[in-house]
């Protein structure tokens, strides 16, 4: 990788509060890695699973879904039926979903997240938020940071899985 990672480029993501810039940088980095990884992949390659490892398609869909779910909790909202159904669908291979479809969906998820970051009042970052049906305790900043970290983890899995399966 010859280009510097997003967080080292000195770029300020317009409208995102200073304390949330690392979240925005992480999500933008994930977008670049996912787009690069999905380039020229077939539906069969996207859903290929080897030795019980999750497919690239799963990692992309799970990153999209978990980002949406964690940002929902950060807003203090409960998951919708649609979000719960999407969670079930994440692990089901669907060769009708192309690399372009996944890239577009991932980019849209990142853009929605950036819009929420722009709308987040820094004074609310320490506010307590409940996670899941059990309403496990977290905070706005905890959820936003974890969403970025979790998305980055799956972006890394996408890159690694592509290399290990020989699709690169």
Secondary structure in CASP SS format (residue, H / E / C, confidence):
PFRMAT SS
TARGET T0000
AUTHOR 0000-0000-0000
METHOD secondary structure of the structure
MODEL  1
X C 1.00
X C 1.00
X C 1.00
X C 1.00
X C 1.00
X H 1.00
X H 1.00
X H 1.00
X C 1.00
X C 1.00
X C 1.00
X C 1.00
X C 1.00
X C 1.00
X C 1.00
X C 1.00
X C 1.00
X H 1.00
X H 1.00
X H 1.00
X H 1.00
X H 1.00
X H 1.00
X H 1.00
X H 1.00
X H 1.00
X H 1.00
X H 1.00
X H 1.00
X H 1.00
X H 1.00
X H 1.00
X H 1.00
X H 1.00
X H 1.00
X H 1.00
X H 1.00
X H 1.00
X C 1.00
X C 1.00
X C 1.00
X C 1.00
X H 1.00
X H 1.00
X H 1.00
X H 1.00
X H 1.00
X C 1.00
X C 1.00
X C 1.00
X C 1.00
X C 1.00
X C 1.00
X C 1.00
X C 1.00
X H 1.00
X H 1.00
X H 1.00
X H 1.00
X H 1.00
X H 1.00
X H 1.00
X H 1.00
X H 1.00
X H 1.00
X H 1.00
X H 1.00
X H 1.00
X H 1.00
X H 1.00
X H 1.00
X H 1.00
X H 1.00
X H 1.00
X C 1.00
X C 1.00
X C 1.00
X C 1.00
X C 1.00
X C 1.00
X H 1.00
X H 1.00
X H 1.00
X H 1.00
X H 1.00
X H 1.00
X H 1.00
X H 1.00
X H 1.00
X C 1.00
X C 1.00
X C 1.00
X C 1.00
X C 1.00
X C 1.00
X C 1.00
X C 1.00
X C 1.00
X H 1.00
X H 1.00
X H 1.00
X H 1.00
X H 1.00
X H 1.00
X H 1.00
X H 1.00
X H 1.00
X H 1.00
X H 1.00
X H 1.00
X H 1.00
X H 1.00
X H 1.00
X H 1.00
X H 1.00
X H 1.00
X H 1.00
X H 1.00
X H 1.00
X C 1.00
X C 1.00
X H 1.00
X H 1.00
X H 1.00
X C 1.00
X C 1.00
X C 1.00
X E 1.00
X E 1.00
X E 1.00
X E 1.00
X C 1.00
X C 1.00
X C 1.00
X C 1.00
X E 1.00
X E 1.00
X E 1.00
X E 1.00
X H 1.00
X H 1.00
X H 1.00
X H 1.00
X H 1.00
X H 1.00
X H 1.00
X H 1.00
X H 1.00
X H 1.00
X H 1.00
X H 1.00
X H 1.00
X H 1.00
X H 1.00
X H 1.00
X H 1.00
X H 1.00
X H 1.00
X H 1.00
X H 1.00
X H 1.00
X H 1.00
X H 1.00
X H 1.00
X C 1.00
X C 1.00
X C 1.00
X C 1.00
END
